[in-house]
Amino acid sequence: MEPPIFLRRDSMRGSKFYTAFILIAAFCWGISGIFTKMIFRYGFTPIEMGFIKTFIAMLIVMVYFYVKDKSVFRLQKKEDLKDFIAISILGYSLYSVAYIFTVNEIGVGLGGAMLYTKTAFVLVFSAFIFREKITTKKLFIILLTISGCVCLSGILSSEAITFTLKGALWGIASGIGFAT
């Protein structure tokens, strides 16, 4: 049985659009915090906004794979269902809702920086779940990532920033959700 298109190594090879898809995805993610702040003013709760965002993304992905490769909708084994639930419901939903709470609590810049705690959580999860070694190189990369987030977030600037414990906890939760 041939693997689904998104798992094939050559699925994008020769495509003229793969760079454009990456740039479009990065752009959409980059402006999502701005729209979150704007939409929040209309009375939507973070959970409602997370649901709407996830639902729209799901529809786009479903239509794409319905046209490209319907085999992605079939589970190979029944055990795959628990992974699907963990990744989609627990991981993505936690990330989506927690990120919205973070942005509303501490702002887009700092919220985005808090989201990048995901790299540290991936390292920790990999050590505990897959028994991967935590090397000096991996710790150095995490330190670089966190340093970059600190610099980009504006924490070191002389301007006052809004930082609350609640916002920090939501930011860490968004990192954990994204890491799963």
C-alpha positions as CSV (number, residue, x, y, z in Angstrom):
1,M,0.0,0.0,0.0
2,E,1.4,3.4,-1.0
3,P,1.7,6.0,1.8
4,P,-0.5,9.1,1.7
5,I,0.8,12.0,-0.4
6,F,2.0,14.1,2.5
7,L,4.2,11.3,3.7
8,R,5.9,10.7,0.3
9,R,9.4,12.1,0.0
10,D,8.8,13.2,-3.6
11,S,5.3,14.6,-3.1
12,M,6.5,18.2,-3.5
13,R,9.6,17.6,-5.6
14,G,9.5,19.6,-8.7
15,S,6.7,21.7,-7.5
16,K,6.9,25.3,-8.2
17,F,4.6,26.2,-5.4
18,Y,6.3,24.7,-2.3
19,T,8.2,27.9,-1.4
20,A,5.0,29.9,-1.9
21,F,3.1,27.6,0.4
22,I,5.7,28.0,3.1
23,L,5.7,31.8,2.7
24,I,1.9,31.9,2.8
25,A,1.7,29.7,5.9
26,A,4.3,31.9,7.7
27,F,2.5,35.1,6.7
28,C,-0.9,33.7,7.9
29,W,0.6,32.6,11.2
30,G,2.4,35.9,11.6
31,I,-0.8,38.0,11.2
32,S,-3.0,35.6,13.2
33,G,-2.2,37.4,16.5
34,I,-3.3,40.8,15.0
35,F,-6.6,39.3,13.9
36,T,-7.1,37.7,17.3
37,K,-6.8,41.0,19.0
38,M,-9.2,42.6,16.5
39,I,-11.8,39.8,16.7
40,F,-11.6,39.7,20.5
41,R,-13.2,43.2,20.6
42,Y,-16.4,41.8,19.0
43,G,-17.1,39.7,22.1
44,F,-15.8,36.3,21.0
45,T,-14.2,34.2,23.7
46,P,-10.8,32.7,23.2
47,I,-12.3,29.2,23.1
48,E,-14.8,30.3,20.3
49,M,-12.0,31.9,18.3
50,G,-9.9,28.8,18.7
51,F,-12.7,26.7,17.5
52,I,-13.4,28.9,14.5
53,K,-9.7,29.0,13.6
54,T,-9.4,25.2,13.9
55,F,-12.6,24.6,12.0
56,I,-11.6,26.8,9.1
57,A,-8.2,25.1,8.9
58,M,-9.8,21.7,9.0
59,L,-12.1,22.5,6.1
60,I,-9.2,23.8,4.0
61,V,-7.1,20.8,4.7
62,M,-10.0,18.4,4.1
63,V,-10.8,20.0,0.8
64,Y,-7.2,19.9,-0.3
65,F,-6.7,16.2,0.5
66,Y,-10.1,15.3,-0.9
67,V,-8.9,16.6,-4.2
68,K,-5.3,15.4,-3.9
69,D,-5.3,12.1,-2.1
70,K,-8.4,10.7,-0.3
71,S,-6.3,7.9,1.2
72,V,-5.3,10.3,4.0
73,F,-8.8,9.9,5.5
74,R,-8.3,6.2,6.2
75,L,-6.7,5.0,9.4
76,Q,-4.1,2.3,8.8
77,K,-4.6,0.8,12.2
78,K,-7.2,1.3,15.0
79,E,-4.4,2.3,17.3
80,D,-3.8,5.3,15.1
81,L,-7.0,6.8,16.4
82,K,-5.5,7.5,19.9
83,D,-2.6,9.4,18.2
84,F,-5.0,11.3,16.0
85,I,-7.0,12.3,19.1
86,A,-3.9,13.3,21.1
87,I,-2.5,15.3,18.3
88,S,-5.6,17.0,16.9
89,I,-7.8,17.4,20.0
90,L,-5.3,17.7,22.8
91,G,-2.3,19.2,21.0
92,Y,-3.7,21.5,18.4
93,S,-6.8,22.6,20.3
94,L,-4.7,23.3,23.4
95,Y,-2.2,25.3,21.4
96,S,-4.9,27.3,19.6
97,V,-6.9,28.3,22.6
98,A,-3.9,28.8,24.9
99,Y,-2.2,31.0,22.3
100,I,-5.4,33.2,22.0
101,F,-5.6,33.5,25.8
102,T,-1.8,34.4,25.8
103,V,-2.2,37.1,23.1
104,N,-5.1,38.6,24.9
105,E,-3.3,38.6,28.2
106,I,0.2,39.7,27.3
107,G,0.1,40.8,23.7
108,V,1.1,39.5,20.3
109,G,4.9,39.9,20.6
110,L,5.4,38.3,24.0
111,G,2.7,35.7,23.2
112,G,4.6,34.7,20.1
113,A,7.8,34.5,22.0
114,M,6.1,32.3,24.7
115,L,4.8,30.0,22.0
116,Y,8.4,29.2,21.1
117,T,8.9,27.4,24.4
118,K,7.7,24.5,22.2
119,T,11.3,23.6,21.3
120,A,12.1,23.0,25.0
121,F,9.0,20.9,25.4
122,V,9.9,18.8,22.3
123,L,13.3,18.2,23.9
124,V,11.8,17.1,27.2
125,F,9.0,15.0,25.6
126,S,11.6,13.3,23.3
127,A,13.8,12.4,26.4
128,F,10.9,11.0,28.4
129,I,8.8,9.4,25.6
130,F,11.4,8.2,23.1
131,R,14.4,8.0,25.5
132,E,16.4,10.4,23.3
133,K,19.6,11.8,24.9
134,I,19.7,15.4,25.9
135,T,23.0,16.5,24.5
136,T,25.0,19.7,25.0
137,K,24.2,20.7,21.4
138,K,20.5,20.3,21.9
139,L,20.6,22.4,25.1
140,F,22.6,25.0,23.3
141,I,20.0,25.2,20.5
142,I,17.3,25.6,23.2
143,L,19.3,28.3,24.8
144,L,19.7,30.1,21.5
145,T,16.0,29.8,20.8
146,I,15.0,31.2,24.1
147,S,17.5,34.0,23.8
148,G,16.1,34.9,20.4
149,C,12.6,34.9,21.8
150,V,13.7,37.2,24.7
151,C,15.3,39.6,22.2
152,L,12.4,39.7,19.8
153,S,9.7,39.9,22.5
154,G,10.8,43.3,23.8
155,I,11.4,42.1,27.3
156,L,14.9,43.7,27.3
157,S,13.6,47.1,26.0
158,S,13.1,50.1,28.1
159,E,9.4,50.3,27.3
160,A,6.9,48.8,29.7
161,I,5.5,45.5,28.6
162,T,2.4,43.7,30.0
163,F,3.6,40.4,31.6
164,T,1.3,38.5,34.0
165,L,1.6,35.1,35.6
166,K,-1.7,34.1,33.9
167,G,-0.3,35.2,30.5
168,A,3.0,33.3,31.1
169,L,1.1,30.1,32.1
170,W,-1.1,30.3,29.0
171,G,2.0,30.9,26.9
172,I,3.6,27.8,28.3
173,A,0.4,25.9,27.7
174,S,0.5,27.0,24.1
175,G,4.1,25.8,23.8
176,I,3.1,22.4,25.2
177,G,0.1,22.1,22.9
178,F,2.2,23.0,19.8
179,A,5.0,20.6,20.9
180,T,2.5,17.7,20.9
